[in-house]
Amino acid sequence: MSDVITLNRNLFDHLANELQVGLMLLDSKQRLISWNQPLARYTGIAAVQAIGKTPKELLKRRAEQWVVNKLERKIVKSKLGKLWEEPNSVLLAEPWMKLGDVDLYHEISDGEGNEYSAALVYGINALINENQLLHEANSRLKQQARLDSFTGLLEKTTWLGQVEQELGLSHQQGGQSTLMIMDFNGFKQINDNHGHVAGDKALKFVADLLKQNIRQQDLACRWGGDEFTLLLPNTETEDAQQIFQRFAAAVEQQAVQALGFEVSLSVGLAPLSYQFRNPSDWINAADEGLYQAKAER
C-alpha cells in the first residue's frame, strides 16, 4: 500500500495520548519527535526527555529491550520493501490482542516534504498495571511489616519474604532487579576509638539517611551487625552502582558534622539471575561482591 498519510501534529499528539497503547513518531534518522503518555508511564521517561533521541539510546533497561529489538526488526523488514502491516485494522484492535508486539508504519508526511514513521507498542498498559500493583503491595508491606526496633528498617524475615516474591515476579516477567549489601569500613575501629554508643549512633545515622534516599519501590533491611541490604526492583546493576555511589557520598559528606568522625561504606551488588533458586543464592552473590570490594580496599 503506497498511500501517504498527511500529518497534523497537534491532532496527532492529542490522539496519541488518548490511545491505550504506546505510540512514538520517528523522523528519517529514527529520532523521536513524539512520545505519548502510555510510553512515558511505562518507562518513567517524560516526552521532553525523549524527544530528539533514538529508541535505542533511550530504552537501555533490559526490561524495555524487547521494544527496541522488535522495532529494529520492523525497520529492517521495511527497508526490504514491506512498508505497511494491517494499516486500517490495527488501531481498532483491542490492546491485549497483540500483547508484547510492535507495529511500524511508514510514509507519513507533514505536507512540507518531511517523512516520518510511527510505531505502536502493545502490552505496556498490562506492564504498567503490574508495576503499580507491585508498588502498592510494597507500600502496604512497609506499613504492615515488622521493623527493626533500632533502625526502623525492615527486619530480616519480612525483607526475605519480599525478596522471594521479587524472584518469582522477575522470573515470570523477565525484568531486571539488583540486590545490594552494604557495610561500614572499619566499624570495629569506630567502636574502639569512639565507643559503642558512637557506633550505635553511626548505625542509626546511616539507616536514617538510607530511609530518606531510597525510592518508593526499594526495600531496605538491617541485615545484622553493621550490614544493610537493599532490594532495587526494575534496576540494572549499572544504575544500582550509581545509586550506591550517591548514597555513599552523602554519608561521607554528612558524617563528620552529624557524628564527629568519618564514615565510609563498601558495597556488593548482584543482578537477578535465573540461576538463583531462592533468596539465599541472590544474597550470597551480593555477599561475594562485598567481599571482593573489601579485598580491593
C-alpha positions as CSV (number, residue, x, y, z in Angstrom):
1,M,0.0,0.0,0.0
2,S,1.6,3.3,-1.1
3,D,-0.9,6.0,0.1
4,V,0.8,8.8,2.0
5,I,-0.8,10.0,5.3
6,T,-0.6,13.7,5.8
7,L,0.3,14.6,9.4
8,N,-1.4,17.2,11.5
9,R,1.0,17.3,14.5
10,N,-1.4,18.9,17.0
11,L,-4.1,16.3,16.2
12,F,-1.6,13.5,16.2
13,D,-0.3,14.4,19.7
14,H,-3.8,14.7,21.1
15,L,-4.9,11.3,19.7
16,A,-1.6,9.7,20.7
17,N,-2.2,10.5,24.3
18,E,-5.8,9.0,24.1
19,L,-4.6,5.6,23.0
20,Q,-4.3,2.6,25.2
21,V,-1.0,1.6,23.5
22,G,2.4,3.2,23.3
23,L,2.9,5.4,20.2
24,M,6.1,7.0,19.1
25,L,6.8,9.1,16.0
26,L,10.2,9.0,14.4
27,D,11.9,11.1,11.8
28,S,14.0,9.8,8.9
29,K,17.0,9.3,11.2
30,Q,14.9,7.3,13.7
31,R,14.9,10.2,16.2
32,L,11.8,10.6,18.3
33,I,9.6,13.6,17.7
34,S,6.6,12.4,19.6
35,W,6.3,10.1,22.7
36,N,2.9,9.5,24.1
37,Q,1.7,9.3,27.7
38,P,1.4,5.4,27.9
39,L,5.1,5.2,26.9
40,A,6.0,7.8,29.5
41,R,4.2,5.9,32.2
42,Y,5.8,2.6,31.2
43,T,9.4,3.9,31.0
44,G,9.3,6.7,33.5
45,I,10.7,9.0,30.8
46,A,8.8,12.2,30.0
47,A,8.2,13.3,26.5
48,V,10.6,16.3,26.9
49,Q,13.4,13.9,27.8
50,A,12.6,11.5,24.9
51,I,12.4,14.0,22.0
52,G,15.5,14.1,19.8
53,K,16.8,10.7,20.9
54,T,16.5,7.3,19.2
55,P,14.7,4.5,20.9
56,K,18.0,2.6,21.2
57,E,19.5,5.5,23.1
58,L,16.5,5.9,25.3
59,L,15.4,2.4,26.2
60,K,18.5,0.9,27.8
61,R,17.0,-1.1,30.7
62,R,16.8,-4.8,30.0
63,A,13.1,-4.9,30.7
64,E,12.5,-2.4,27.8
65,Q,14.9,-4.0,25.3
66,W,12.1,-6.0,23.6
67,V,10.7,-2.7,22.3
68,V,14.0,-1.8,20.7
69,N,14.6,-5.3,19.3
70,K,11.2,-5.6,17.7
71,L,11.3,-2.1,16.3
72,E,14.7,-2.6,14.7
73,R,13.5,-5.8,13.1
74,K,10.5,-4.0,11.7
75,I,12.8,-1.2,10.3
76,V,15.0,-3.8,8.6
77,K,11.9,-5.5,7.2
78,S,10.5,-2.2,5.9
79,K,13.7,-1.4,4.1
80,L,13.3,-4.7,2.2
81,G,10.0,-3.5,0.8
82,K,7.2,-4.3,3.3
83,L,6.1,-0.8,4.4
84,W,2.7,-1.4,5.8
85,E,1.1,-4.1,8.1
86,E,-2.6,-4.1,8.5
87,P,-2.8,-0.3,8.5
88,N,-6.6,0.0,8.9
89,S,-7.3,-2.7,11.5
90,V,-4.5,-2.2,13.9
91,L,-5.9,1.0,15.6
92,L,-9.2,-0.7,16.1
93,A,-7.7,-3.8,17.7
94,E,-8.0,-4.3,21.5
95,P,-4.6,-3.7,23.2
96,W,-4.3,-7.2,24.5
97,M,-4.8,-8.8,21.0
98,K,-1.1,-8.0,20.2
99,L,0.4,-8.2,23.6
100,G,4.2,-7.5,23.5
101,D,4.4,-6.6,19.9
102,V,5.4,-3.6,17.8
103,D,3.9,-2.3,14.5
104,L,5.7,0.1,12.3
105,Y,4.1,2.5,9.8
106,H,5.9,4.5,7.1
107,E,5.1,7.2,4.5
108,I,3.6,9.7,7.0
109,S,4.2,13.2,5.7
110,D,3.7,16.7,7.3
111,G,3.0,18.2,3.9
112,E,6.3,20.1,3.9
113,G,8.4,17.3,2.4
114,N,9.3,15.6,5.7
115,E,8.5,12.0,6.1
116,Y,8.1,10.1,9.4
117,S,7.5,6.6,10.7
118,A,5.1,5.7,13.6
119,A,5.5,2.7,15.9
120,L,2.7,1.3,18.0
121,V,3.9,-0.6,21.1
122,Y,1.4,-3.1,22.6
123,G,1.1,-4.6,26.1
124,I,2.7,-1.8,28.1
125,N,-0.6,-1.0,30.0
126,A,-0.5,-4.5,31.4
127,L,3.1,-4.0,32.5
128,I,2.2,-0.6,33.9
129,N,-0.6,-2.1,35.9
130,E,1.7,-5.0,37.1
131,N,4.3,-2.5,38.3
132,Q,1.7,-0.4,40.0
133,L,0.3,-3.4,41.8
134,L,3.8,-4.3,42.9
135,H,4.5,-0.8,44.2
136,E,1.1,-0.8,46.1
137,A,2.0,-4.1,47.6
138,N,5.4,-2.8,48.7
139,S,3.7,0.2,50.3
140,R,1.3,-2.0,52.2
141,L,4.2,-4.2,53.2
142,K,6.1,-1.2,54.6
143,Q,3.1,-0.1,56.6
144,Q,2.3,-3.6,58.0
145,A,5.8,-5.2,58.2
146,R,7.7,-5.8,61.3
147,L,10.5,-3.3,61.6
148,D,13.9,-3.5,63.2
149,S,13.4,-1.7,66.5
150,F,16.7,0.1,66.4
151,T,16.9,1.4,62.8
152,G,13.3,1.4,61.7
153,L,14.2,-0.6,58.6
154,L,12.5,-3.8,57.6
155,E,13.6,-6.7,59.8
156,K,15.2,-9.7,58.1
157,T,12.3,-12.2,57.9
158,T,9.9,-9.6,56.3
159,W,12.6,-8.5,53.9
160,L,13.5,-12.0,52.8
161,G,9.8,-12.7,52.1
162,Q,9.8,-9.7,49.7
163,V,13.0,-10.9,48.0
164,E,11.4,-14.2,47.4
165,Q,8.4,-12.5,45.9
166,E,10.6,-10.4,43.6
167,L,12.4,-13.5,42.4
168,G,9.1,-15.1,41.3
169,L,7.8,-11.9,39.6
170,S,11.1,-11.2,37.8
171,H,11.4,-14.8,36.5
172,Q,7.9,-14.5,35.1
173,Q,8.1,-11.1,33.6
174,G,11.7,-11.1,32.5
175,G,12.6,-7.8,34.4
176,Q,15.9,-7.0,35.9
177,S,16.4,-6.2,39.6
178,T,19.5,-5.8,41.7
179,L,20.3,-6.7,45.3
180,M,22.8,-4.7,47.3
181,I,24.7,-5.4,50.6
182,M,26.5,-2.5,52.3
183,D,28.6,-2.4,55.4
184,F,30.9,0.0,57.2
185,N,34.6,0.2,56.5
186,G,36.4,-0.2,59.8
187,F,33.3,-0.4,62.1
188,K,35.4,-2.1,64.8
189,Q,37.7,0.9,64.8
190,I,34.8,3.2,65.3
191,N,33.8,1.2,68.4
192,D,37.3,1.0,69.7
193,N,38.2,4.7,69.1
194,H,34.9,6.4,69.9
195,G,32.9,3.8,72.0
196,H,30.0,1.6,71.4
197,V,27.5,4.4,71.9
198,A,29.1,6.2,69.0
199,G,29.0,3.0,66.9
200,D,25.2,2.7,67.6
201,K,24.8,6.4,66.6
202,A,26.7,5.7,63.3
203,L,24.4,2.8,62.5
204,K,21.3,4.9,63.2
205,F,22.7,7.7,61.1
206,V,23.2,5.5,58.1
207,A,19.8,3.9,58.5
208,D,18.0,7.2,58.7
209,L,19.9,8.5,55.6
210,L,19.0,5.4,53.8
211,K,15.3,5.8,54.5
212,Q,15.5,9.3,53.2
213,N,17.2,8.5,50.0
214,I,15.6,5.2,48.7
215,R,12.9,5.2,46.1
216,Q,9.3,4.2,46.9
217,Q,9.8,0.7,45.4
218,D,13.1,0.0,47.1
219,L,13.2,-2.2,50.3
220,A,15.9,-1.6,52.9
221,C,16.8,-4.0,55.7
222,R,19.1,-4.1,58.8
223,W,20.8,-7.3,57.9
224,G,22.8,-7.6,61.1
225,G,25.8,-6.0,62.8
226,D,27.0,-3.2,60.6
227,E,25.4,-4.6,57.4
228,F,22.4,-3.3,55.5
229,T,20.7,-4.9,52.5
230,L,18.7,-3.1,49.8
231,L,16.4,-4.7,47.1
232,L,16.1,-2.5,44.0
233,P,13.3,-3.7,41.7
234,N,13.5,-3.0,38.0
235,T,17.0,-1.7,38.3
236,E,20.1,-2.6,36.3
237,T,23.3,-3.2,38.1
238,E,24.9,-0.1,36.5
239,D,22.1,2.1,37.8
240,A,22.3,0.4,41.2
241,Q,26.0,1.2,41.3
242,Q,25.2,4.9,40.7
243,I,22.6,4.8,43.5
244,F,25.1,3.4,45.9
245,Q,27.8,6.0,44.9
246,R,25.4,8.9,45.5
247,F,24.4,7.4,48.9
248,A,27.9,6.6,50.0
249,A,29.0,10.2,49.0
250,A,26.1,11.6,51.1
251,V,27.2,9.5,54.1
252,E,30.8,10.7,53.9
253,Q,29.8,14.3,53.4
254,Q,27.4,14.4,56.4
255,A,29.0,12.0,58.9
256,V,31.6,14.3,60.4
257,Q,29.1,17.0,61.2
258,A,26.5,14.6,62.4
259,L,28.8,12.2,64.4
260,G,32.1,13.9,64.8
261,F,34.1,11.3,62.9
262,E,34.3,9.9,59.3
263,V,32.2,7.0,58.0
264,S,32.6,5.2,54.7
265,L,30.8,2.2,53.2
266,S,31.6,-0.7,50.9
267,V,29.0,-2.5,48.7
268,G,28.4,-5.8,47.0
269,L,25.9,-5.9,44.1
270,A,24.2,-8.9,42.4
271,P,21.9,-8.6,39.4
272,L,19.0,-11.1,39.3
273,S,19.9,-14.4,37.6
274,Y,17.7,-17.2,36.5
275,Q,20.2,-19.5,38.3
276,F,19.1,-18.2,41.7
277,R,16.7,-20.7,43.2
278,N,16.0,-18.8,46.4
279,P,16.8,-15.6,48.2
280,S,20.0,-17.1,49.8
281,D,21.5,-17.7,46.3
282,W,20.9,-14.0,45.4
283,I,22.2,-12.7,48.8
284,N,25.3,-14.9,48.6
285,A,26.1,-13.5,45.2
286,A,25.9,-9.9,46.6
287,D,28.0,-11.0,49.6
288,E,30.7,-12.3,47.3
289,G,30.8,-8.8,45.6
290,L,31.1,-7.2,49.0
291,Y,34.0,-9.5,50.0
292,Q,35.8,-8.5,46.7
293,A,35.2,-4.8,47.4
294,K,36.7,-5.2,50.8
295,A,39.7,-7.1,49.5
296,E,40.4,-4.3,47.0
297,R,40.4,-1.5,49.6
